[in-house]
Structures are given as C-alpha cells and as structure tokens.
Amino acid sequence: EAAKEVVKSDDIVDNLFLKVKGELPELMQKDAKNAEYYIDLIMIAKYLERIGDHAENIAQWVEYSITGVHEALGQE
C-alpha cells in the first residue's frame, strides 16, 4: 500500500519541479545580481525531483516483489 502511495506522489514532485523551473527564470531577470542563488535553487529542485524518481522506482520494485506485477513494464 505504501509503495503505491509513493508512485502516486511522484507526480506531485514532478509538478512542483516544473513550477519552480517555470518561475525562476523570471526571478533571475528581475534580480540578476542573485542569479547564482537562483541557479542553486533550480539545481536543488532538480535533485529533489530525481530523488522522487528514484523513490518511485524503488516503490515499483517493492510492489513487484510482493505481487509479481510491475506497472512500469505494462504488467497491470
């Protein structure tokens, strides 16, 4: 059950990353002197998004080890 929740939550993490990625360029233009700070923020957001992807992969394999079904392989 927890593994399924992790898989569902990955979409939330992905959407948050897209929001950050969409908003930061405008902030960088308005506040160019702090551009390095904004670049750091986007990198942190990307790393968190990748962590979410890895958590999703682990959850899918946990689900597979329990049920013998792996959704990413189209075995629903």
N, C-alpha and C positions, 0 to 999 in steps of 0.2 A: 504494500500500500504506500509506504513512504517513498519507494522508488518511483512510483507513478506520479506522485506529487512533485518530485524533483524534475521529472521530464516536463511536466506542465509549467513549472516555474521558470524554466529556461527561456520561454517566450517573453516573460516579463523582463528578464535580464537583457535579452536582445533588444527589446523595445526601449528600455532605458538607455542602453548604449547609443541607439540611433538618435534618441532625443538629445543626448549630450553632444554627439557628433554634429548634429544639425545646429545646435545653439552656439557652440564655442567659436566657430569662425567669425560670427558677428561680434562676439565679445572681444575677440582678438583685434578686430578692426577698430573698435571703439577705444580700446585700451592697449595699443601696440607696445607700450613700454613694458607690459607684463606678459608679452607673448610667450615667453619661455614657461611661465606658470601655467598658461592655458594648454600649451603642448604637453606639459606634465600631466595635467588633468585628463586630457584625451587619451594619453597612454595608460593611465591608471584605469580609466573606464574600459579601454580595450582589454587590458589584462583581466579585469573582473569579468568581462564578457567571456573571455576564453576559459576562465575558471568555471563559469557556468556551463560552458560546452563540455568541459571535462567531467563535471559532476553529472551532467545528463548522460554521457557515455557510460560512466560507471553505473548509474542507476539502471540503464538499459541492460547492461550485462548482469547486474544483480537480479533483475526481473527474469532474464533468460535462464540464469542458474536455478531459479525457483520453478519457473513454469515451462521452460523449454521453448519459449516463444520470444523472438527478438523483433520488436516493431520496426526498427531501422532496416532490417533485412526483408521487410514486407511479409513477415510471418504472423499476421494478426489473426 
